[in-house]
């Protein structure tokens, strides 16, 4: 079988499966969004797919969920772009750092949009600081846990599942033959 096709389909299927997990019951903010962006960026050999496949997967799940969000898509694209550069060489340490960067970026980008598009905060530096400060309330404990920590844990969990599954499949599929 063509190994390029197998690699592409393996990555695409893992991304679609992770995306489907968005429709299952889960703690708030414990989602695969950041991990999908990083995994696609690290694994697709044609980098246009690093943006296209995860974006299509998100659009499909948003049709079911009914809550598309421009800030989420913008953060998704920025996290993918970061992953393209940072995860050229995939190591455990780089995936951990990229997961943290993805979680923090999501927080910064989505709260920036709240400030920029909304009327809750003045369009000044002080207003932006107030918006981010109010966003820190997501660090507070809630019924489902700490919402920002849920984002970090979701990114760690889904990166472990995606990267781990991919490398496990690759090892099983492309074992050197003993001749």
Secondary structure, 3 states (H helix, E strand, C coil): CCHHHHHHHHHHHHHHHHHHHHHCCCCCCCCCHHHHHHHHHHHCCCHHHHHHHHHHHHHHHHHHHCCCCHHHHHHHHHHHHHHHHHCCCCCHHHHHHHHHHHHHHHHHHHHHHHHHHCCCCCCCHHHHHHHHHHHHHHHCEECCEEHHHHHHHHHHHHHHHHHHHHHHHHHHHCCCCCC
